[in-house]
Amino acid sequence: MTSDYPSATEDAAEGGQVRASTLELFFDLVFVFTITQLTHAFTHHPGWEALAQVALMFGVIWWMYAGYVWLTNEVAPNSSNRRTWLLVGMFGFFVLALAIPGAFGGSGLAFGLAYILIVAVHAAMFATSGAEGSSAILRIAPFNTLSAGLVLAGGIIHGWPRYLLWALAFGVQIASPYIIHGGGFVVRVSHFVERHGLVIIVALGESVVAIGTGLAGRDITVPLVATVALGLTLVYVLWWAFFGIDDERGEHVLESLPSADRTRAAVTAYDYAFYALLVGIILAAAGISMTIAHGNEPASTAAALALSGGVALYFLGQFLFRWVLALARPWLRLIAAAAVFATAPIGVVWVAWGQLAILVLVGYGFVIFDDILAVRDGQGGKYLARTHIDTARHLRRPRD
């Protein structure tokens, strides 16, 4: 009996990648800098305007960054020519990240020109690769080119039209998979899921950097160390919430889908949902940094909303991820999002560290409860399975 779905070995034979290459990990270093720049952009001028700027900038950046994940999923960087062009694209992302702090000011043109370079390299590498997706990219490249033109135009024009043009660029990108037929792309699941998981790790790593940056020039006291411990625990909660079981279950579901359905599910679960996950991490990192800076004082409204709202947005992203892939209990992440967002007033009326502490308790409580339900239902993964087995063995062990 033969399977309708290609195996990892078959994927490799067709030119795809089974595991992420070291060059792709090198490429991700630029993404670390991008997340850092976005976090600092919000932290320096927290508020609704900064939130809108971060959402728009990261929206267009993430669309093309995810596009490069799709690119290397089909076009392995296994030749000098491909590696060179991938490094040119990496240079474009680096210039883009450099322009972030002043993107809504004097650096808008640099942002737009770097974006043009990124889109051009992506389309050229795909179209000339001979990969199965080389024909499919011809359908989506016009939309990416239109978006790049809007980003460049926004970079030239100052004031509110820049917001409008960049919002239109992001809107074109979001709508394009529903306007064109997505057939032709091949999702090699093991590599695709690993690359997206690495992006989450990179973003969470920036949260740790934000904690360290907030300690610059500070006297290391017991209350400060306690606040840092809470911040690191919150980062761990976010890591565990996704990698505990969702990462592995998502891969299994995506692998089980026929090719025709796999592409659409991959776009929605790993591109759209990950936008919410990553913006949530950026806001939470900014909130942690501001909490450490004013841990024993009431938090500003912007800082409190960034901290609790960032975690809530992360859980909303997980809700969408689970819902699209038909994973168990998406509703629980939706309830968790509402619960953690409700902790925001605590920082404003009490102290910043108090909000962080209660946020950790509430968020971790929902994650642990979800794990308990998963184990009870016989679900698990590489992190939960051993606990489940060890518990079962303990229960079967004869008493002395």
C-alpha positions as CSV (number, residue, x, y, z in Angstrom):
1,M,0.0,0.0,0.0
2,T,1.4,3.4,-0.9
3,S,1.0,6.7,0.8
4,D,-0.4,9.9,-0.8
5,Y,2.0,12.0,1.2
6,P,5.7,12.4,0.5
7,S,8.1,11.2,3.1
8,A,11.0,13.2,4.4
9,T,13.4,11.1,2.3
10,E,11.3,11.8,-0.8
11,D,11.3,15.5,0.0
12,A,15.1,15.5,0.2
13,A,15.3,13.7,-3.1
14,E,13.2,16.3,-4.7
15,G,15.5,19.1,-3.6
16,G,13.7,20.2,-0.4
17,Q,15.2,20.4,3.1
18,V,14.5,18.1,6.0
19,R,16.3,20.2,8.6
20,A,17.2,23.8,8.9
21,S,20.7,24.6,7.5
22,T,23.3,26.5,9.4
23,L,23.1,29.3,6.9
24,E,19.4,29.7,7.8
25,L,20.3,29.9,11.4
26,F,22.8,32.6,10.5
27,F,20.0,34.4,8.6
28,D,17.9,34.3,11.7
29,L,20.5,36.5,13.5
30,V,19.1,39.4,11.6
31,F,15.7,38.6,12.9
32,V,17.0,38.8,16.4
33,F,18.1,42.4,15.6
34,T,14.8,43.2,14.0
35,I,12.9,42.1,17.1
36,T,15.3,44.1,19.3
37,Q,14.7,47.2,17.2
38,L,10.9,46.8,17.3
39,T,10.9,46.2,21.1
40,H,13.1,49.3,21.7
41,A,10.9,51.4,19.3
42,F,7.9,50.6,21.5
43,T,9.8,51.0,24.8
44,H,11.2,54.4,24.0
45,H,7.8,55.9,23.2
46,P,5.1,53.5,24.6
47,G,1.6,54.2,23.6
48,W,-1.0,53.6,20.9
49,E,0.9,55.3,18.2
50,A,4.0,53.2,18.8
51,L,1.8,50.1,18.8
52,A,0.4,51.0,15.4
53,Q,3.9,51.6,14.1
54,V,5.2,48.3,15.4
55,A,2.2,46.4,14.1
56,L,2.6,47.9,10.6
57,M,6.4,47.6,10.4
58,F,6.4,44.0,11.7
59,G,3.5,43.1,9.5
60,V,5.3,43.8,6.2
61,I,8.6,42.5,7.6
62,W,7.1,39.2,8.8
63,W,5.3,38.6,5.5
64,M,8.5,38.6,3.6
65,Y,10.5,36.9,6.3
66,A,8.0,34.1,6.3
67,G,8.4,34.2,2.5
68,Y,12.1,33.4,2.8
69,V,11.1,30.4,5.0
70,W,8.9,29.2,2.2
71,L,11.8,29.9,-0.2
72,T,14.4,27.9,1.6
73,N,11.9,25.2,2.2
74,E,11.9,24.5,-1.5
75,V,15.2,26.1,-2.6
76,A,18.0,24.6,-0.4
77,P,21.0,27.0,-0.2
78,N,23.3,24.3,-1.5
79,S,25.2,26.2,-4.1
80,S,27.5,29.3,-4.0
81,N,25.0,31.2,-6.2
82,R,22.0,30.5,-3.9
83,R,24.0,31.3,-0.8
84,T,25.2,34.6,-2.2
85,W,21.8,35.7,-3.1
86,L,20.4,34.6,0.3
87,L,23.1,36.8,1.9
88,V,22.0,39.7,-0.3
89,G,18.5,39.2,1.0
90,M,19.9,39.0,4.5
91,F,21.6,42.4,3.9
92,G,18.3,43.8,2.9
93,F,16.7,42.7,6.2
94,F,19.6,44.1,8.1
95,V,19.2,47.6,6.5
96,L,15.4,47.3,7.1
97,A,16.1,46.6,10.8
98,L,18.5,49.6,11.0
99,A,15.8,51.8,9.6
100,I,13.1,50.8,12.2
101,P,13.7,53.4,14.8
102,G,13.3,56.3,12.3
103,A,11.0,54.5,9.8
104,F,8.1,56.9,10.5
105,G,10.6,59.8,10.3
106,G,13.7,60.3,8.2
107,S,14.5,56.6,7.6
108,G,11.4,55.8,5.7
109,L,13.1,55.9,2.3
110,A,15.8,53.5,3.5
111,F,13.1,51.2,4.9
112,G,11.3,51.2,1.5
113,L,14.4,50.7,-0.6
114,A,15.6,47.8,1.6
115,Y,12.1,46.2,1.2
116,I,12.3,46.5,-2.6
117,L,15.6,44.6,-2.5
118,I,14.2,41.9,-0.2
119,V,11.1,41.3,-2.5
120,A,13.3,41.3,-5.7
121,V,15.8,38.7,-4.3
122,H,12.9,36.5,-3.1
123,A,11.1,36.5,-6.4
124,A,14.3,36.0,-8.5
125,M,15.5,33.1,-6.4
126,F,12.2,31.4,-6.5
127,A,11.5,32.0,-10.2
128,T,15.0,30.8,-11.4
129,S,15.3,27.8,-9.0
130,G,13.5,25.3,-11.1
131,A,11.7,24.2,-7.9
132,E,8.0,23.2,-7.9
133,G,7.1,26.6,-6.5
134,S,8.8,28.5,-9.2
135,S,5.6,28.7,-11.2
136,A,3.4,29.4,-8.2
137,I,5.6,32.4,-7.2
138,L,4.7,34.1,-10.5
139,R,1.2,34.3,-9.3
140,I,2.0,35.9,-5.9
141,A,5.0,38.0,-7.0
142,P,2.8,40.7,-8.5
143,F,1.1,41.2,-5.1
144,N,4.5,41.2,-3.3
145,T,5.7,43.8,-5.8
146,L,2.6,45.9,-5.3
147,S,3.2,45.8,-1.6
148,A,6.8,46.7,-2.0
149,G,5.8,49.7,-4.2
150,L,3.4,50.9,-1.5
151,V,6.0,50.5,1.2
152,L,8.5,52.5,-0.9
153,A,5.8,55.2,-1.7
154,G,5.1,55.4,2.1
155,G,8.8,55.8,2.8
156,I,8.9,58.8,0.4
157,I,5.7,60.5,1.7
158,H,5.7,61.9,5.2
159,G,2.9,62.1,7.7
160,W,-0.3,60.2,8.0
161,P,-0.2,58.9,4.3
162,R,2.8,56.7,5.4
163,Y,0.5,54.9,7.8
164,L,-2.2,54.5,5.2
165,L,0.2,53.3,2.5
166,W,1.9,50.8,4.7
167,A,-1.4,49.5,6.0
168,L,-2.5,49.0,2.4
169,A,0.7,47.1,1.7
170,F,0.1,44.8,4.7
171,G,-3.5,44.4,3.6
172,V,-2.5,43.3,0.1
173,Q,-0.2,40.7,1.6
174,I,-2.8,39.3,3.9
175,A,-5.4,39.1,1.2
176,S,-3.2,37.7,-1.6
177,P,-3.4,34.0,-0.6
178,Y,-7.2,34.2,-0.8
179,I,-7.1,36.0,-4.1
180,I,-4.8,33.7,-6.0
181,H,-4.7,29.9,-6.1
182,G,-2.0,28.6,-3.7
183,G,-1.3,25.4,-5.6
184,G,2.2,24.7,-6.7
185,F,4.0,25.3,-3.4
186,V,5.4,22.3,-1.6
187,V,5.5,22.3,2.2
188,R,8.2,20.0,3.5
189,V,6.8,19.8,6.9
190,S,9.8,18.9,9.1
191,H,11.9,21.8,7.8
192,F,8.9,24.2,7.7
193,V,7.8,23.7,11.2
194,E,11.4,23.7,12.6
195,R,12.1,27.1,10.9
196,H,9.0,28.6,12.4
197,G,9.8,27.2,15.8
198,L,13.3,28.7,15.6
199,V,11.7,32.1,14.9
200,I,9.7,31.8,18.2
201,I,12.9,30.9,20.0
202,V,14.7,33.9,18.6
203,A,11.8,36.2,19.6
204,L,11.8,34.7,23.1
205,G,15.5,35.2,23.3
206,E,15.0,38.9,22.7
207,S,12.7,38.9,25.8
208,V,15.7,37.6,27.8
209,V,17.9,40.4,26.2
210,A,15.2,42.9,27.2
211,I,15.5,41.7,30.8
212,G,19.3,42.1,30.7
213,T,19.1,45.5,29.1
214,G,16.7,46.7,31.8
215,L,19.4,45.9,34.4
216,A,22.1,48.3,32.9
217,G,23.4,50.6,35.6
218,R,21.2,49.2,38.3
219,D,22.3,48.0,41.7
220,I,21.6,44.3,42.0
221,T,19.3,44.0,45.0
222,V,17.1,41.3,46.3
223,P,13.8,42.9,45.0
224,L,15.4,43.4,41.6
225,V,16.6,39.8,41.4
226,A,13.1,38.7,42.4
227,T,11.6,40.8,39.6
228,V,14.1,39.4,37.1
229,A,13.1,35.9,38.2
230,L,9.5,36.7,37.5
231,G,10.4,38.0,34.1
232,L,12.4,34.9,33.2
233,T,9.5,32.7,34.4
234,L,7.1,34.6,32.2
235,V,9.3,34.0,29.2
236,Y,9.5,30.3,30.1
237,V,5.7,30.2,30.4
238,L,5.4,31.5,26.8
239,W,8.0,29.0,25.6
240,W,6.2,26.1,27.3
241,A,2.7,27.2,26.1
242,F,3.7,26.6,22.5
243,F,6.5,24.0,22.7
244,G,5.0,21.9,25.4
245,I,2.6,20.1,23.0
246,D,1.4,22.5,20.2
247,D,4.6,22.6,18.2
248,E,4.8,18.8,17.9
249,R,1.0,18.3,17.4
250,G,1.0,21.0,14.7
251,E,3.7,19.2,12.8
252,H,1.8,15.9,12.9
253,V,-1.4,17.5,11.7
254,L,0.3,19.4,8.9
255,E,2.1,16.2,7.8
256,S,-1.3,14.4,7.6
257,L,-2.9,16.9,5.3
258,P,-3.0,16.3,1.5
259,S,-0.9,18.7,-0.5
260,A,-3.9,20.7,-1.7
261,D,-5.0,21.5,1.9
262,R,-1.5,21.7,3.4
263,T,-0.5,25.0,1.8
264,R,-3.6,26.9,3.0
265,A,-3.3,25.5,6.5
266,A,0.4,26.4,6.6
267,V,-0.3,30.0,5.6
268,T,-3.0,30.5,8.1
269,A,-1.5,28.6,11.1
270,Y,2.2,29.5,10.6
271,D,2.1,32.9,8.9
272,Y,-1.1,34.6,10.2
273,A,-1.2,33.0,13.7
274,F,2.6,33.5,14.1
275,Y,2.1,37.3,13.4
276,A,0.0,37.5,16.6
277,L,2.4,35.2,18.5
278,L,5.4,37.4,17.6
279,V,3.8,40.8,18.1
280,G,2.7,39.4,21.5
281,I,6.3,38.5,22.4
282,I,7.5,42.0,21.3
283,L,5.0,43.7,23.5
284,A,5.6,41.4,26.4
285,A,9.3,41.9,26.1
286,A,8.8,45.7,26.2
287,G,6.5,45.3,29.2
288,I,9.0,43.2,31.1
289,S,11.7,45.8,30.4
290,M,9.6,48.6,31.6
291,T,8.5,46.6,34.7
292,I,12.1,46.0,35.7
293,A,12.8,49.7,35.3
294,H,9.9,50.6,37.6
295,G,9.3,47.4,39.5
296,N,8.4,48.9,42.9
297,E,6.3,51.7,41.4
298,P,2.9,51.8,39.8
299,A,3.2,51.0,36.1
300,S,2.1,53.4,33.4
301,T,-1.0,52.5,31.5
302,A,1.1,51.8,28.4
303,A,3.5,49.6,30.2
304,A,0.7,47.6,32.0
305,L,-1.2,47.1,28.7
306,A,2.0,46.1,26.9
307,L,2.8,43.4,29.5
308,S,-0.6,41.8,29.9
309,G,-1.8,42.6,26.4
310,G,1.3,41.1,24.9
311,V,0.7,37.8,26.7
312,A,-3.0,37.9,25.8
313,L,-2.1,38.4,22.1
314,Y,0.3,35.5,22.3
315,F,-2.5,33.3,23.6
316,L,-4.8,34.6,20.9
317,G,-2.2,33.6,18.3
318,Q,-2.2,30.1,19.8
319,F,-6.0,30.0,19.7
320,L,-5.9,30.7,15.9
321,F,-3.1,28.1,15.5
322,R,-5.1,25.4,17.3
323,W,-8.3,26.3,15.6
324,V,-6.9,26.2,12.1
325,L,-5.1,22.8,12.6
326,A,-8.1,21.4,14.6
327,L,-5.9,20.8,17.7
328,A,-7.6,20.1,21.1
329,R,-9.0,22.9,23.3
330,P,-8.4,26.1,21.3
331,W,-11.2,27.7,23.5
332,L,-8.9,27.3,26.5
333,R,-6.3,29.6,25.0
334,L,-9.1,32.1,24.2
335,I,-10.2,32.1,27.9
336,A,-6.5,32.4,29.0
337,A,-6.1,35.5,26.8
338,A,-9.0,37.2,28.5
339,A,-7.8,36.2,31.9
340,V,-4.2,37.5,31.5
341,F,-5.4,40.7,29.9
342,A,-7.5,41.4,33.0
343,T,-4.4,41.6,35.1
344,A,-3.3,44.9,33.4
345,P,-5.1,47.2,36.0
346,I,-3.1,45.6,38.8
347,G,0.1,47.3,37.7
348,V,-1.6,50.7,37.4
349,V,-3.4,50.7,40.8
350,W,-0.7,48.8,42.7
351,V,2.9,48.1,41.6
352,A,4.5,46.9,38.4
353,W,6.1,43.8,39.9
354,G,2.7,42.8,41.4
355,Q,1.2,42.7,38.0
356,L,4.0,40.6,36.7
357,A,3.7,38.1,39.5
358,I,0.0,37.7,39.2
359,L,0.3,37.5,35.4
360,V,2.8,34.6,35.7
361,L,0.4,32.8,38.1
362,V,-2.6,33.2,35.9
363,G,-0.8,32.4,32.6
364,Y,1.1,29.4,34.0
365,G,-2.1,28.2,35.7
366,F,-3.9,28.0,32.4
367,V,-1.0,26.3,30.6
368,I,-0.6,23.7,33.4
369,F,-4.4,23.0,33.4
370,D,-4.3,22.5,29.6
371,D,-1.4,20.0,30.1
372,I,-3.4,18.1,32.7
373,L,-6.3,17.8,30.3
374,A,-3.9,16.7,27.5
375,V,-2.4,13.9,29.7
376,R,-5.8,12.8,30.9
377,D,-6.9,12.5,27.2
378,G,-3.8,10.4,26.4
379,Q,-2.2,13.2,24.4
380,G,1.4,14.3,24.9
381,G,4.7,14.8,23.1
382,K,8.4,14.8,23.6
383,Y,8.0,16.9,26.8
384,L,4.8,15.4,28.3
385,A,5.1,11.8,27.3
386,R,7.8,10.8,29.8
387,T,5.9,12.4,32.6
388,H,2.8,10.5,31.6
389,I,4.7,7.2,31.3
390,D,6.5,7.7,34.6
391,T,3.2,8.5,36.4
392,A,1.5,5.4,34.9
393,R,4.5,3.2,36.0
394,H,4.3,4.7,39.5
395,L,0.6,3.9,39.8
396,R,1.2,0.3,38.7
397,R,4.1,-0.3,41.0
398,P,3.2,-2.7,43.9
399,R,3.1,-1.0,47.3
400,D,5.6,-2.1,49.9
